[in-house]
Amino acid sequence: MPVSNRMSMVVTVLMAIAFPLLLWPLFVHSLQKLYLSPQWALSLTIAIILGGLINIPLKRIVRERPVWSHPLAVFALDSAIPSWLIERRETVIAVNVGGCLIPVGIAIYQLVQLQPFGAEAMWGAALATLIVTFVSYAVATPVAGVGIVMPGFVAPITAALSALIIAPDHAPNVAFVAGVMGTLIGADFFHINDFIKTPVGVASIGGAGTFDGIVLAGILATFLAMP
């Protein structure tokens, strides 16, 4: 197994251990800064994690040549459990519930909450989103068998810094909007042709290689932008 794959496996195991101890409280605490009650923050955290396992098919593209799909390919664990590898004659374009639909819903709610603060807050959110979109588009990469992949830390840091500079009075809310929408638009929608061309069984918008980018971009950006 290549060194990069072994490192990915180690990171995956560490994340699985760290999530209950660190990331779970971080998710809940961050969401509470977004005009959400503790109960809603906890419920949405659970929904995002469980929803990450759910893809809603949108379109099927027939392939002349077979493509391969593995549910753990994004974690570089496809070689560890080769029996899970699936041969397909089509690419399914899908939308991920936890990595797309729920974060986008929260982002829209943030825009509604920002609206009473006037055009300055709304333009701040738009500009920050534009910056994250550009950066996400630049760093996202199509990977055969996985889909679109991007470093999970780039969008959160970009969104947090943009929000702190552009809209310091509403930094957490602007950071979440920019982190989620900018990553979704830049990494997924602007790479839609790569989705179609990349040999992958399931191309999930907001899933696979961009799940951590979108979800962590929103949650971590909010946390970093807290006063």
C-alpha positions as CSV (number, residue, x, y, z in Angstrom):
1,M,0.0,0.0,0.0
2,P,1.4,3.4,-0.9
3,V,2.6,5.7,1.9
4,S,-0.1,8.3,1.0
5,N,-2.8,5.6,1.4
6,R,-1.4,4.5,4.8
7,M,-1.3,8.1,6.0
8,S,-4.9,8.5,4.9
9,M,-5.9,5.4,6.8
10,V,-4.2,6.7,9.9
11,V,-5.9,10.1,9.5
12,T,-9.3,8.4,9.1
13,V,-8.9,6.4,12.2
14,L,-7.8,9.4,14.2
15,M,-10.8,11.4,12.9
16,A,-13.1,8.6,13.9
17,I,-11.7,8.7,17.5
18,A,-11.5,12.5,17.6
19,F,-15.0,13.2,16.4
20,P,-16.9,12.2,19.5
21,L,-14.4,14.0,21.7
22,L,-13.7,17.2,19.7
23,L,-15.6,17.7,16.5
24,W,-19.1,16.8,17.9
25,P,-18.9,19.6,20.5
26,L,-17.3,21.9,17.9
27,F,-20.2,21.3,15.5
28,V,-22.9,22.0,18.1
29,H,-21.1,25.0,19.6
30,S,-20.5,26.6,16.2
31,L,-24.2,26.1,15.1
32,Q,-25.4,27.8,18.3
33,K,-23.7,30.9,17.0
34,L,-25.9,30.9,14.0
35,Y,-29.2,32.0,15.5
36,L,-29.9,28.3,16.4
37,S,-31.1,26.9,19.7
38,P,-29.0,24.2,21.4
39,Q,-31.7,21.7,20.5
40,W,-31.6,22.7,16.8
41,A,-27.8,22.7,16.8
42,L,-27.7,19.2,18.1
43,S,-30.4,17.9,15.8
44,L,-28.7,19.5,12.7
45,T,-25.3,18.1,13.7
46,I,-26.8,14.6,13.8
47,A,-28.6,15.2,10.5
48,I,-25.5,16.4,8.7
49,I,-23.5,13.4,9.8
50,L,-26.2,10.8,9.1
51,G,-27.2,12.6,5.9
52,G,-23.6,12.3,4.6
53,L,-24.5,8.6,4.0
54,I,-27.5,9.5,1.8
55,N,-27.2,10.5,-1.9
56,I,-30.3,11.4,-3.9
57,P,-29.9,10.5,-7.6
58,L,-30.5,13.3,-10.1
59,K,-29.2,11.9,-13.4
60,R,-27.6,8.8,-14.9
61,I,-25.0,8.9,-17.6
62,V,-24.4,5.6,-19.5
63,R,-20.8,4.7,-20.0
64,E,-19.3,2.8,-22.9
65,R,-16.6,1.5,-20.6
66,P,-17.1,0.2,-17.1
67,V,-16.3,2.5,-14.2
68,W,-15.5,1.4,-10.6
69,S,-17.0,2.7,-7.4
70,H,-16.0,2.1,-3.8
71,P,-17.8,3.7,-0.8
72,L,-14.5,4.2,1.1
73,A,-12.4,5.5,-1.8
74,V,-12.5,9.0,-0.5
75,F,-10.7,7.7,2.7
76,A,-8.1,5.8,0.6
77,L,-9.5,2.6,2.1
78,D,-10.6,1.0,-1.2
79,S,-7.6,-1.3,-1.2
80,A,-8.2,-2.3,2.4
81,I,-11.6,-3.8,1.6
82,P,-11.4,-4.6,-2.2
83,S,-14.6,-6.8,-2.0
84,W,-16.6,-3.6,-1.7
85,L,-15.5,-2.4,-5.2
86,I,-18.5,-2.2,-7.6
87,E,-18.3,-2.2,-11.4
88,R,-20.9,0.1,-13.0
89,R,-21.9,0.9,-16.6
90,E,-23.1,4.3,-15.7
91,T,-22.2,7.3,-13.6
92,V,-24.9,8.5,-11.2
93,I,-25.0,12.2,-10.6
94,A,-26.4,12.7,-7.1
95,V,-26.8,15.3,-4.4
96,N,-25.7,14.5,-0.9
97,V,-28.1,15.2,1.9
98,G,-25.6,15.9,4.7
99,G,-23.0,17.6,2.6
100,C,-25.2,19.7,0.4
101,L,-28.9,20.0,1.2
102,I,-28.7,20.6,4.9
103,P,-25.8,23.0,4.9
104,V,-27.4,25.0,2.0
105,G,-30.6,25.2,4.1
106,I,-28.7,26.6,7.0
107,A,-26.9,29.0,4.8
108,I,-30.2,30.3,3.4
109,Y,-31.4,30.7,6.9
110,Q,-28.3,32.8,7.7
111,L,-29.0,35.1,4.8
112,V,-32.6,35.6,6.1
113,Q,-31.1,36.5,9.5
114,L,-28.6,38.9,7.9
115,Q,-31.2,40.7,5.8
116,P,-32.4,43.1,8.6
117,F,-28.8,44.4,9.0
118,G,-29.0,46.0,5.5
119,A,-27.2,45.9,2.3
120,E,-23.7,46.0,3.9
121,A,-24.2,42.6,5.6
122,M,-25.6,41.1,2.4
123,W,-22.9,42.4,0.1
124,G,-20.3,41.2,2.7
125,A,-21.7,37.7,2.5
126,A,-21.8,37.9,-1.3
127,L,-18.2,39.1,-1.6
128,A,-16.9,36.5,0.9
129,T,-18.7,33.8,-1.0
130,L,-17.1,35.0,-4.3
131,I,-13.7,34.7,-2.7
132,V,-14.2,31.2,-1.4
133,T,-15.7,30.2,-4.8
134,F,-12.6,31.3,-6.6
135,V,-10.3,29.6,-4.1
136,S,-12.3,26.3,-4.1
137,Y,-12.4,26.2,-7.9
138,A,-8.6,26.6,-8.0
139,V,-7.8,23.8,-5.5
140,A,-10.5,21.3,-6.3
141,T,-9.3,18.3,-8.4
142,P,-11.2,15.5,-10.2
143,V,-10.0,12.0,-9.0
144,A,-11.0,8.8,-10.8
145,G,-13.2,6.6,-8.7
146,V,-13.9,9.3,-6.2
147,G,-15.1,12.5,-7.9
148,I,-14.1,16.0,-6.9
149,V,-11.6,16.2,-4.1
150,M,-10.2,19.3,-2.3
151,P,-8.1,19.9,0.9
152,G,-10.6,20.2,3.7
153,F,-8.8,23.1,5.5
154,V,-8.5,25.6,2.6
155,A,-12.2,26.7,2.3
156,P,-12.7,27.1,6.1
157,I,-9.7,29.3,6.6
158,T,-10.5,31.4,3.5
159,A,-14.1,31.9,4.6
160,A,-13.2,32.8,8.1
161,L,-10.5,35.4,7.1
162,S,-12.8,36.8,4.4
163,A,-15.7,37.2,6.9
164,L,-13.5,38.8,9.6
165,I,-12.1,41.3,7.1
166,I,-15.2,42.1,5.1
167,A,-18.0,41.8,7.7
168,P,-16.5,41.7,11.2
169,D,-19.8,42.5,12.9
170,H,-21.4,39.4,11.4
171,A,-18.3,37.3,10.9
172,P,-19.7,33.9,12.1
173,N,-22.8,34.1,9.9
174,V,-21.0,35.4,6.9
175,A,-18.3,32.8,7.3
176,F,-20.8,30.0,7.3
177,V,-22.6,31.3,4.2
178,A,-19.3,31.8,2.3
179,G,-17.8,28.5,3.5
180,V,-20.8,26.4,2.4
181,M,-22.0,28.2,-0.8
182,G,-18.5,29.2,-2.0
183,T,-17.2,25.6,-1.7
184,L,-20.4,24.1,-3.3
185,I,-20.3,26.5,-6.2
186,G,-16.5,26.6,-6.8
187,A,-15.7,22.9,-6.1
188,D,-18.8,21.2,-7.4
189,F,-20.9,23.3,-9.7
190,F,-18.0,24.9,-11.6
191,H,-16.5,21.4,-12.0
192,I,-19.7,19.9,-13.3
193,N,-18.0,18.9,-16.6
194,D,-15.3,17.1,-14.6
195,F,-18.1,15.2,-12.8
196,I,-19.3,14.0,-16.1
197,K,-15.9,13.1,-17.6
198,T,-14.3,11.6,-14.5
199,P,-14.6,7.8,-14.4
200,V,-16.6,7.4,-11.2
201,G,-19.6,5.3,-10.3
202,V,-21.4,7.9,-8.2
203,A,-20.6,11.6,-8.6
204,S,-22.1,13.2,-5.5
205,I,-22.6,17.0,-5.2
206,G,-21.6,17.7,-1.6
207,G,-20.5,14.2,-1.1
208,A,-17.3,12.1,-1.3
209,G,-14.3,14.4,-1.7
210,T,-16.1,17.6,-1.1
211,F,-18.2,16.6,1.9
212,D,-15.5,17.6,4.4
213,G,-14.8,20.7,2.3
214,I,-18.4,22.0,2.4
215,V,-19.4,20.9,5.9
216,L,-16.1,21.8,7.6
217,A,-16.0,25.0,5.6
218,G,-19.2,26.1,7.2
219,I,-18.7,24.7,10.7
220,L,-15.0,25.5,11.1
221,A,-15.2,28.9,9.4
222,T,-18.0,29.8,11.9
223,F,-15.8,28.7,14.8
224,L,-12.7,30.5,13.6
225,A,-14.8,33.7,13.0
226,M,-16.3,33.8,16.5
227,P,-15.4,36.9,18.4
